[in-house]
Amino acid sequence: MSGGDAGVAGVAGVAEPRLVIRPWRVRWVAWIAAVVLFVVMTAVAVALRSVSTGVYFHTDDQVAMVLLGLFMSLGVLSLTLARVRADADGVEVRNLLITRYLPWSEVLEVSFPDGARWARLELPDDEYLPVSAIQLVDGQRAVTAIGELRALHAAHNTAGSAPD
């Protein structure tokens, strides 16, 4: 769920992420569902020619069914894209469609409200950014991840308030 080396310089001289978090359970479920969905759609496409349904299916109909299964599987796999990458400077949150980078100075708090399905970053002006990579269904893994993210945030706040 987390990993990366702290302070390791990358190819372009940019620090590698100190912390990388991805959802765990949804990734397994999505991969299994995508494979099952594709196999079922392919089996249906193959069976269309051999089962008498009163409708005539052609090869292009079968190809369309397989492609539809592929696109539906890719749609399910898009749920696995959630990710958080954080280092001493800030946090990058990638949810389903949007990736957003925030320096720690813009993040007021890393929270996991009671009853919420995933964590969130509290921002100024009563705004927040959902963090779908840290999900309630991941149980102890989510607890560990939120703790690590809070520690990075606290380290920035401590370093930012220290006198020069």
Steps between C-alpha positions, in 0.01 A plus 500: 500500500784739566857506394773700340832618634514825690703770332631294209583720202326411176628518146423869459630587849147505642446319828319168470173474690556409861160337533284329237154378597256301287172340597536129566163324501345691210800412283450126557125518450533713186756266339292193574181668377671624182633154412166332574313763299728459200483120511119502528460746211739294286314178584167662412646625172619150410168344603295746291576312178426156638179571699172542314342821630291594200744779416789460260835601648796555272874516559491878536241462778732261679796735464283784632406292806865424576594869456210602723628259765848648464377858539282406798799326662716807445227710661505276806880516511485880510404457866859388564649836397468664844839588649666733747863602469642716774838632603634774725381773260141398431248240395371389161152346504375308199134407520291352220530784248706778656856522628578791729823602670491704819795633698466419870455872572155480334388195699347583837440143612502139383173354625283191484157615622269255679276322250710605199601244239842656442740754643518864402730798511349800674574821309443870574152653462317184615607309190638148492654256255384137519781244515348186352827310529444469876173310531301380799473147356879460523476487881839497672679591177296822489587572864869456425480714185316787668755491782791521256337785308425688824862452609628662179254787544604544865869492402439785257310702762778441755772595250301802382451637852862447611701822537778568248 
